[in-house]
């Protein structure tokens, strides 16, 4: 045994028992020069040993509260991208400047309506496959690489959508660009909540994750009002500029995530304990050898080991036992499914079209009402930010569910007597669903509840 190994073993025997357990994966690794240095309280060269880790995992010099704030803002930008892409098509899909470039979308026939729906929803198709990719490879490659890859793919799709060539395949070109954009956004939206929850303190985790989820509404708000403001342009700038603005959001996300550290939980899961200690030290603005860091690593390591030992089969997942796995799965899956089944995204995608074609309002008025709709959407996400850590996830989840139920009973009552006037009233009320349902964003609450 070399002199350095003897010294390291002696020092580790002096550490608390939980510190020894936390550092065990590092002790069993190779002792070559390329190995990440073990956490060592008595090492005088600690700063130089961790220099490479800081350069590769956290280029921001800030630590503690400031670093956590940067993480929150970066994650919020990622979610606002998702909301922006949801709202961007509402004011563009029937715009004359847009249909001039894509004549197949002009008109109001059944064929054109179906085609408009396909062009709008192709983005969600990309999101679906992006989320599946993140689910399959996210644990293998890490949170940061997934978000970095997602932002790059997203910017590529956004750029291509701005410059579709004229001709027979111009619409197909645009559709492919939207699918690529959705693919990148799917990677981001499937990874960012996990990354933020794993880099936040437990006592504020609910508020932070809810903040990022609520910025979906902020992105929709920005998209609606930008569409309205740029609609006065007589040429293709009216639709090219809103799509090009996606690149700015994607660039901010890319620059932000490149400078942020990797998730400490993922690092521990990969037996990169020293790097996890460094990241936790940066997040708490303390030394990587602090007992608090060692205790956190131990808790994370124990949780991962417990999860590995209790790997469930599909058969066990479909049966309720002591841990109620089946019940948890149903709550999580059904809440996410029915949140979308309510048609909330349909209202976001087509509110301007609904006001214009169903109610018969002029286009400018319809776009203003769409902007007001998105403003209400944003305002009613604010209460959950203050309430989620005070009264708990479950009560807010139930309030949101009841609110959504009431919002569907009202149009049902309006349509008992089926007349054009009651139909218009039901259509308008259906646009008012944000008054109650986003009071508690059920998607974010579900992630935290489980």
C-alpha positions in Angstrom: 0.0 0.0 0.0 1.4 3.4 -1.0 2.1 6.2 1.5 -0.8 8.3 0.2 -3.2 5.5 0.6 -2.1 4.8 4.2 -2.5 8.5 5.0 -6.0 8.6 3.4 -7.1 5.5 5.3 -5.9 7.0 8.7 -7.7 10.2 8.0 -11.0 8.5 7.1 -10.9 6.5 10.3 -11.1 9.7 12.2 -14.2 10.9 10.3 -17.7 10.3 11.7 -19.3 7.0 10.8 -21.8 8.7 8.4 -19.0 10.4 6.6 -17.2 7.0 6.0 -20.4 5.6 4.5 -20.8 8.5 2.3 -17.3 8.3 0.9 -17.3 4.6 0.5 -17.8 4.6 -3.3 -14.7 6.9 -3.7 -12.5 4.6 -1.6 -13.3 1.6 -3.8 -12.4 3.5 -7.0 -9.1 3.4 -8.8 -6.2 5.3 -7.3 -4.9 6.8 -10.5 -4.1 10.5 -11.0 -7.2 10.9 -13.1 -9.5 10.0 -10.3 -11.6 12.7 -8.6 -10.0 13.5 -5.2 -11.7 12.1 -2.2 -13.3 14.5 0.3 -10.5 15.1 2.9 -10.9 17.5 5.8 -7.2 17.8 6.4 -6.1 18.3 2.8 -4.4 21.7 2.5 -4.5 21.6 -1.3 -8.3 21.3 -1.4 -8.9 24.4 -3.5 -6.5 23.3 -6.3 -7.9 19.8 -6.3 -11.5 21.0 -6.8 -10.6 23.6 -9.5 -11.4 21.3 -12.3 -14.7 20.3 -10.7 -15.7 23.9 -10.4 -14.8 24.6 -14.0 -16.7 21.7 -15.4 -19.7 21.7 -13.1 -20.3 25.3 -12.0 -18.8 28.3 -13.8 -20.8 30.7 -11.7 -18.6 32.1 -8.9 -21.7 32.6 -6.7 -22.8 30.1 -4.2 -25.5 29.6 -1.6 -28.7 31.6 -2.1 -27.5 33.4 -5.2 -26.6 30.2 -6.9 -30.0 28.7 -6.1 -31.7 31.8 -7.4 -29.8 31.5 -10.7 -31.0 27.8 -10.9 -34.6 28.9 -10.3 -34.4 31.6 -13.0 -32.9 29.2 -15.5 -35.5 26.6 -14.8 -38.2 29.3 -15.1 -36.9 30.2 -18.5 -37.2 26.6 -19.6 -40.8 26.4 -18.5 -41.7 29.7 -20.0 -40.5 28.3 -23.4 -43.1 25.6 -23.1 -45.8 28.1 -22.4 -44.6 30.4 -25.1 -44.8 27.6 -27.7 -48.3 26.8 -26.5 -49.6 30.3 -27.0 -47.7 31.3 -30.1 -50.0 29.6 -32.6 -53.2 31.1 -31.3 -52.7 34.4 -32.9 -50.8 33.2 -36.0 -52.6 30.1 -37.4 -55.3 32.2 -39.1 -53.3 35.4 -39.7 -53.3 36.6 -43.3 -49.6 37.1 -43.3 -49.2 33.5 -42.2 -51.7 31.9 -44.7 -50.1 33.9 -47.5 -46.9 32.0 -46.9 -48.8 28.7 -46.4 -51.9 28.9 -48.7 -53.0 25.4 -47.7 -54.1 26.9 -44.3 -56.3 29.7 -45.8 -60.0 29.3 -45.7 -62.5 27.8 -43.3 -63.5 24.5 -44.9 -63.4 21.2 -42.9 -60.2 20.1 -44.7 -58.5 23.4 -43.8 -59.7 23.2 -40.2 -58.2 19.7 -39.8 -55.0 20.8 -41.4 -54.8 23.8 -39.0 -55.2 21.4 -36.1 -52.5 19.1 -37.4 -50.0 21.9 -37.9 -50.7 23.2 -34.4 -50.6 19.8 -32.6 -47.4 18.5 -34.4 -45.4 20.5 -31.8 -47.0 18.3 -29.0 -46.0 15.2 -30.9 -42.4 16.3 -30.7 -42.8 17.1 -27.0 -44.1 13.5 -26.5 -41.1 11.8 -28.1 -38.7 14.3 -26.4 -40.1 13.3 -23.0 -39.8 9.6 -23.8 -36.2 10.1 -24.7 -35.5 11.9 -21.5 -37.2 9.1 -19.5 -35.0 6.5 -21.2 -31.6 8.2 -21.2 -31.9 11.0 -18.6 -30.7 8.8 -15.7 -27.8 7.5 -17.8 -26.4 10.8 -19.1 -27.4 13.3 -16.4 -29.7 16.3 -16.0 -27.5 19.0 -17.5 -26.7 17.1 -20.7 -30.4 16.5 -21.3 -31.2 20.2 -20.8 -28.3 21.3 -22.9 -29.2 18.9 -25.7 -32.9 20.0 -25.5 -32.0 23.7 -25.7 -29.8 23.1 -28.8 -32.4 21.0 -30.5 -35.1 23.6 -29.6 -33.1 26.5 -31.1 -32.4 24.5 -34.3 -36.1 23.8 -34.8 -37.0 27.5 -34.0 -34.5 28.7 -36.6 -35.7 26.4 -39.3 -39.4 27.3 -38.6 -38.5 31.0 -39.2 -37.1 30.4 -42.7 -39.2 27.8 -44.5 -38.7 27.9 -48.3 -41.5 28.8 -50.6 -43.0 26.0 -52.7 -45.0 22.9 -52.6 -43.2 21.5 -49.5 -43.1 24.7 -47.5 -45.8 23.6 -45.1 -44.1 20.2 -44.6 -40.8 22.1 -43.9 -42.6 24.2 -41.3 -44.2 21.1 -39.7 -40.9 19.3 -39.4 -39.4 22.4 -37.8 -42.2 22.4 -35.2 -41.8 18.8 -34.4 -38.0 19.3 -33.9 -38.8 22.3 -31.6 -41.2 20.1 -29.6 -38.6 17.4 -29.3 -36.2 19.8 -27.7 -38.9 21.2 -25.4 -40.0 17.7 -24.4 -36.4 17.0 -23.3 -36.4 20.2 -21.2 -39.8 19.9 -19.6 -39.2 16.3 -18.6 -35.9 17.1 -17.1 -36.1 20.5 -15.6 -38.5 19.7 -12.7 -36.3 16.8 -11.6 -33.2 19.0 -11.8 -34.7 21.8 -9.8 -36.1 19.5 -7.1 -32.7 17.8 -6.7 -30.9 21.1 -6.3 -33.3 22.8 -3.9 -33.8 22.7 -0.2 -36.7 20.5 1.0 -38.4 23.3 2.9 -38.7 25.5 -0.2 -38.9 22.8 -2.9 -42.7 23.1 -3.3 -42.5 26.9 -3.8 -39.6 26.7 -6.3 -41.1 23.9 -8.4 -44.4 25.7 -8.4 -42.7 28.8 -9.5 -41.2 27.1 -12.6 -44.5 25.5 -13.4 -46.3 28.8 -13.1 -44.0 30.4 -15.6 -45.7 28.3 -18.2 -48.5 30.8 -17.9 -45.9 33.7 -18.2 -44.7 32.2 -21.5 -48.3 32.0 -22.8 -48.8 35.6 -21.7 -45.8 36.8 -23.6 -46.7 34.9 -26.7 -50.3 36.4 -26.8 -49.3 40.0 -26.4 -46.3 39.7 -28.8 -48.7 38.3 -31.4 -51.1 41.2 -30.9 -48.4 43.8 -31.0 -46.6 42.4 -34.1 -50.0 41.7 -35.9 -49.9 45.3 -37.2 -47.0 44.4 -39.5 -48.3 43.9 -43.1 -45.7 41.3 -44.1 -44.3 38.0 -42.9 -42.6 39.7 -40.0 -45.9 39.3 -38.2 -45.3 35.6 -37.8 -41.6 35.2 -38.3 -40.7 37.5 -35.4 -42.7 35.6 -32.7 -41.1 32.3 -33.9 -37.6 33.9 -34.0 -38.0 35.1 -30.4 -37.9 31.4 -29.3 -34.2 31.4 -30.1 -33.6 34.1 -27.5 -35.3 32.1 -24.8 -33.4 28.9 -25.9 -30.1 30.8 -25.8 -30.7 32.1 -22.3 -31.6 28.6 -21.1 -28.5 27.2 -22.8 -26.1 29.7 -21.3 -27.7 29.4 -17.9 -27.6 25.6 -17.7 -24.0 25.4 -19.0 -22.8 27.4 -16.1 -24.8 25.5 -13.5 -23.7 22.4 -11.5 -25.0 18.9 -12.1 -27.6 17.5 -9.8 -25.9 16.2 -6.6 -28.3 13.3 -6.4 -27.4 12.1 -9.9 -23.7 12.5 -9.0 -24.1 10.3 -5.9 -26.0 7.7 -8.0 -23.0 7.6 -10.3 -20.6 7.1 -7.3 -19.1 10.6 -8.0 -19.2 11.4 -4.3 -16.5 14.1 -4.3 -18.2 16.0 -7.0 -21.5 15.7 -5.2 -19.9 17.1 -2.1 -18.5 20.0 -4.0 -21.9 20.8 -5.6 -23.7 20.6 -2.2 -21.0 22.8 -0.7 -21.6 25.4 -3.5 -25.4 25.2 -3.0 -25.1 25.8 0.7 -22.1 28.1 0.5 -20.1 25.9 2.9 -17.0 23.7 2.8 -17.4 20.4 1.0 -16.0 18.7 4.1 -18.7 20.2 6.4 -20.7 17.7 8.4 -23.9 19.1 6.9 -22.6 18.1 3.4 -21.5 14.7 4.6 -24.9 14.1 6.2 -26.8 15.1 3.0 -24.6 12.8 1.0 -25.4 10.0 3.4 -29.1 10.6 3.2 -29.0 10.7 -0.6 -26.9 7.6 -0.8 -29.2 5.7 1.6 -32.2 6.7 -0.4 -30.6 5.5 -3.6 -29.5 2.2 -2.1 -33.0 1.7 -0.7 -34.5 2.4 -4.1 -32.1 0.0 -5.8 -33.0 -2.8 -3.3 -36.7 -2.2 -3.8 -36.9 -2.3 -7.6 -40.5 -3.0 -8.4 -41.7 -5.3 -11.2 -44.7 -4.3 -13.2 -46.7 -6.9 -11.4 -45.8 -5.4 -8.0 -46.6 -2.0 -9.3 -50.1 -3.0 -10.2 -50.9 -4.3 -6.7 -51.5 -2.3 -3.6 -49.3 -3.2 -0.7 -47.8 -1.5 2.3 -46.5 1.4 0.3 -49.6 1.8 -1.9 -47.6 1.9 -5.2 -50.6 1.3 -7.4 -52.6 4.1 -5.7 -49.7 6.5 -6.1 -49.3 5.6 -9.7 -53.0 6.1 -10.4 -53.0 9.5 -8.7 -49.9 10.7 -10.6 -50.9 9.4 -14.0 -54.6 10.2 -13.9 -54.1 13.7 -12.6 -51.6 14.5 -15.4 -53.9 12.8 -18.0 -57.1 14.5 -16.9 -55.4 17.9 -16.6 -54.8 17.7 -20.3 -58.2 16.0 -21.0 -60.0 19.1 -19.7 -58.9 20.9 -22.8 -56.9 23.5 -21.1 -54.3 23.5 -23.9 -57.0 23.6 -26.5 -58.2 26.8 -25.0 -54.7 28.2 -25.1 -54.1 27.1 -28.6 -57.4 28.3 -30.1 -58.8 31.0 -27.9 -58.2 33.7 -30.6 -59.7 31.5 -33.2 -62.7 30.7 -31.0 -63.4 34.4 -30.3 -63.1 35.2 -34.0 -64.9 32.4 -35.7 -67.4 31.1 -33.1 -68.4 34.4 -31.5 -67.9 36.5 -34.6 -65.6 39.1 -33.2 -63.2 41.1 -35.3 -59.6 39.8 -35.3 -58.1 42.7 -33.3 -60.7 42.4 -30.6 -60.3 38.6 -30.5 -56.6 39.0 -30.1 -57.1 41.5 -27.3 -59.5 39.1 -25.5 -56.9 36.4 -26.0 -54.3 38.6 -24.3 -56.7 39.3 -21.4 -57.3 35.6 -21.1 -53.6 34.9 -20.8 -53.3 37.8 -18.3 -55.9 36.2 -16.1 -54.1 32.9 -16.5 -50.9 34.4 -15.1 -52.6 36.3 -12.2 -54.4 33.2 -10.9 -51.2 31.2 -10.6 -49.8 33.6 -8.0 -51.9 32.4 -5.0 -50.5 28.9 -5.2 -47.0 30.3 -4.8 -47.8 31.5 -1.3 -50.1 28.7 -0.3 -48.4 25.5 -1.4 -45.9 25.3 1.5 -48.4 26.7 4.0 -51.5 24.6 3.7 -50.0 21.6 1.9 -50.1 19.9 -1.5 -53.2 17.7 -0.9 -55.7 20.5 0.0 -54.6 22.7 -2.9 -54.8 19.7 -5.2 -58.4 19.1 -4.1 -59.3 22.8 -4.4 -58.0 22.8 -8.0 -59.9 19.7 -8.9 -63.2 21.1 -7.5 -62.6 24.4 -9.3 -62.1 22.6 -12.6 -65.2 20.6 -12.0 -67.3 23.7 -11.4 -65.9 25.3 -14.5 -67.3 22.5 -16.6 -70.7 22.5 -14.9 -71.4 26.1 -15.9 -71.2 25.5 -19.7 -73.3 22.3 -19.2 -76.0 24.5 -17.7 -75.7 27.0 -20.5 -76.2 24.3 -23.1 -79.4 22.8 -21.6 -81.3 25.1 -23.9 -79.4 24.8 -27.1 -79.6 28.2 -28.8 -76.9 30.3 -30.5 -76.9 32.7 -27.5 -76.4 30.1 -24.9 -73.7 28.4 -27.1 -71.8 31.7 -27.2 -72.1 32.0 -23.4 -70.8 28.5 -22.9 -67.9 29.2 -25.2 -66.9 32.4 -23.3 -67.2 30.6 -20.0 -65.0 27.8 -21.2 -62.3 30.4 -21.7 -62.6 31.5 -18.1 -61.3 28.1 -16.7 -58.1 29.8 -15.6 -60.0 31.7 -12.9 -60.0 28.5 -10.8 -57.9 25.7 -12.2 -54.5 27.5 -12.3 -55.2 28.7 -8.7 -53.5 25.4 -8.0 -51.5 24.1 -11.0 -52.3 20.5 -10.7 -49.3 19.3 -12.7 -46.8 20.9 -10.3 -48.8 19.8 -7.2 -48.9 16.2 -8.5 -45.1 16.2 -8.9 -44.6 17.4 -5.4 -47.5 15.3 -3.9 -46.0 12.0 -5.1 
